[in-house]
Amino acid sequence: MALALALLLPFAAQAGDPGVLVLGRISDDPKAHYEQLKSLLDYVVPRMKDVGIREGRILMAKDAQQMASYLRRGRVDWVTETAGTGMMLKQRANAKPLLLTERDGTSQYHTVFFVRADSAIRSLADLRGHSVAFQRPTSTSAYFLPAGELLRRGNSLELLLSPTDKLDSSVVGYVFARSELNIATWVHKRLVDVGVMSNLDMENPRRVPAAFRKDLRVIGETPSVPRALELVRSDMDPKVQARLRQVLCDAAKDPEARDALRGFFQTTQFLPMDAASQRALDDFAAGVARVRGEVE
């Protein structure tokens, strides 16, 4: 009962309350994510008393549209998200990327395109008239990045009713496979011609079983993007924003933050937004906008 009550409390938060720091997350499993968020929030809030923060709350959203609404209305101050969803929140609600989030020691990743080793497809220039399996329409590495790359190369993308749907030879057909394991399986079983996933997932045997790997061949990659981001609402008090950035950046050096970071989606540290990462995000944001405008 205590957990259920805690999940309801954020919805009572008043927009613009300067003493409350509200951390948001898009989630289809709020109970599971609540504890992951709460551990870090409980670490951060006491270290922000000097800028007037006296309380922390958590507010979940069911999708990016709802979270964008929360940001615009001042219901959420700080959001942790993937690069793809982060760029949608930037476009829809002017959310501001604050820091890069390093998870399991990795702060950047990219997409790999792969086929069966015996496929006639040799490169990304050969994909017209073929089918691609994406994961889901919110995935950074298994949708936005690869779809944007295909559009950048002059391809048109067409949603297929199923992997066996008839495909026009002038376009690249795509389906959503829901998981990386399904993507690898569909390519291996020749249900689709091409699969996509992050380079990290490609090396994970739970995503691509060893029995499949010997039969798969990489044909292309995308540029790298930040693996995850911490974002804040655009009108957040600059003093609060600066203090939040400092507390998060210092956390990796504080033994008291060790468990909170580990619980926060296996975060190893928060990193400042350097020039190269900002350029990568700007390019990626343009790709996300193009995918949303031309494909969705």
N, C-alpha and C positions, 0 to 999 in steps of 0.2 A: 504493500500500500504506500510506503514511504516513497518508493521510486516513482510510482504512478503519479503521486501528488507533485513530486518535484518536476515531472515532465509538464504538468499543467501550469505551474507557477509562472513561467516566462510569458505566457499569453496575457498575464495581468500587468506586465511591465508597461509603463507609460512612455510614449515616444518623447524623446528630449529630456528625460530624467538625467541630469548631469552626474549624479552619483552612482549610476548603475551602468556597468559594462555588460552588454549583451552579445554573446557569442552565438553565431548562427551556423547551421549546417543543413544542406539538402540531404534528406534521408528517407529511405523506405523502411527503415528499421530503427525508429527513434530510441527504443529501450536499449538496444545494443550500443548505439553511438553516444547515448547520454553519458555513460561512465567514461568513455574515451575523451569526451569534451570536458567533463567536469573536473577531471584530475588536473588538467592544465589550467583551467580557469581558476581553480582553488589555489594554485601556485601563483598566478599572475595578480589577482585582485589585491592581496595584502601588500604587494610591492608597488601599488599605484595610489596609495593613500595620499601621497604628496601632491597629486593632481586632482584630488577630490573623489576618487573612486572608493566607494564604501561597500559595494555589493556586486556580485556577478550573477548573471542569469543566462539560460540557454534557450534558444528558440529554434525549433526545427521547421523546415519547409518541405513540402512534398515535391516541389520541382523548382526550376530556375525562375519561372514566372512569378511564383509566390515569393521566393526569396528576393527578387528584384523589387517587388512591391514593399516588402519589409524594409529594404534599404532606402527606398525613396521616401517612405513615411517615417524614417528614423526609428523603426522598431528594432533594428539590428545595427550594431556598431562594427562588428568584426566577423568575418566569414572565412572559414578554411575550406578550400576547394581545389579541384584539379585546374589545370591551365585552361582547358576548353570551357568548362562552366564558368571559370573566373572571367574569361573574355566575354561571355554572354552577359554576365552581371555588369561588366564594365560598359557594354553597349546599351543595356537596358536600364541601368540604374546609376551609371557613372561611378561604379565602385572603383576604388583606387588600390592597385597592387602595392602592398606594404613590404613584404618580405618573400624570399624564396623559402620553401620548406624542403629540407633534405630528409628523405626517408630511407632507412636501411643503408645509410651512407651514400645515397645517390640523389643528386639534386636536378639532373637533366636526363632526358631519355628521348628516343626517337622511334619512328615506326619502321618496321621492315615489311616488305612485300615478299611473299614466297609462293612457290608452285611445287608441284610434284617434280622430282628430279628428271622424270622422263617426259615432261611437258615440252611442247614446241615453243612456248613463250620464253624469250631470252631476256627481255628488258621491259621497262615501263612503257616503251614506245610500241609495244605489241599488244596492248590490252583492249583495243577496240574489237567489239564482237565477242568479248569474253566476260565471264562473271567473277565478281569479287564478293567475298564474305566480310562484312564489317561486324562489329560486336553489337553495339546498340547506339542509338542516336544521341547519346550524351557522352560517349567515350572520346577522350582526347586522342589517344594513340591508335585506337581501332575504329575511328570514324572521322573526326574533324581533321586531323593531320593528313591521313591518306586521301580523304575525299578532296581536301584543298589542294594537295599535290597533283591529283589527277586533273582537276579543273585548271590548275596553273599550266599544265601541259596541253591544254586545248581539248580535253575530252568532255563529252556530255555524259551525265550519269542518269541512269533510268532504273527505278525501283522494280524489281521482279516480284511476281506473286509467290514464287517458290524457287528453289535452286534449279528446278527442271523447266521453268518457264521459258518460252521461246524468246530469243534475244535478237534484236536488230544489229546487223553487222557494223553499223556506224557509231554505236554507243558502247559504253561500259555499263553492264548491268550489275546491280548489287542487291544483296539480301542481308538481313540482320540475323546472326547466328546465336546471339544472346550470351555466349561465353567464349573465351579463348580456346578452351578444349574443343568446343563444337567447331570453331573455325578450323583448327588443325585437323579434326576428324573429317570435315566436309572436303577439305582439299585432298587429304590422303585417300578418301574413298571416291574421289573424282566427282563429287556432287557439285562443286564449284571449281573454277580454274585457278583462282588466286585467293590467298588469305592475307590478312594484315593483323599485326599486333605489335606491341612495344618490343624493343630489343631485350628488355628485362624479362618479359613473359616468354619470349622465344627461347630463353635459356632455362626456363623453369619446367622441370619434368612433369609437374602437375598440370601445366598448360599444354605442353607439347611432349607427350610420352616418348621415351627413348626409342621405342619400336617404330615411331613415326619419323623421327628426325633423319634417319638415313635415307628416307625416301623423299625428303623435301629440299628445295634449293631456293636461296634468297636471290631475288632479281632486282631489288632496288631498296632505297632507304629515303627517308625524309630528313630535313634538318632537325636538330635537337631543339626541344623546348623545356622550360622548367617542369619538373615532375608534379609539383604542387605549389600553391600560393596561399599566403595570408592576405586578405583584402579588407579594407575598411570603407565605411560610407564616406562620400565625398565631402560632407560638411562636418565631419568629426572635429572636435576641438583640437587644434594643432598641438597643444601641450599634452593632451591625453594620447594623441597619436604618436608623438615623439617618445613619450614614456613607455607606451606599449611596445614600440619598436625596440627600445633599449632593453626592456625586461626580457623580451623574447630572444634577442640576440645574445644576451648574457647567460641565458638559461643553460646552454651546453657546458658552461664552465662551473656551474653550481651543482654540487652533489645533491642538494635538496630537490633538484628538478629532475633527477635521473628517472624516477618511476613515472612522473607526470609526462615526460617526453616520450618514454617508451609506450605508455598507454595511449598517447595521442597519435594513433596510426603509425606507430614505430618511427616516430620522428627522432632524428639524431642531432639536428641543429637547425636553427633558422639563420638565413644568410641575407645580407643586404642585396638590394637589386643593383647589380653592376650593369655597365653600359651594354655589354654583349647580351646579357639576359633580357634587357629592356628592348633591344633591337629584335631579338628572337620573338619576344612577346608581341611587339608591334606588327611584325610580319605575320605571325600566327593569327592575331586578331583580324587582320585583313582577310586571311583565309577562312576564318570562322564566319565572318560576315558574308563572304562569297558563297560558302556552302549553304548558309541559311537563306540567302537570296536566290540562288540558282537551283538548289537541289530540294530543299524542304518546302 
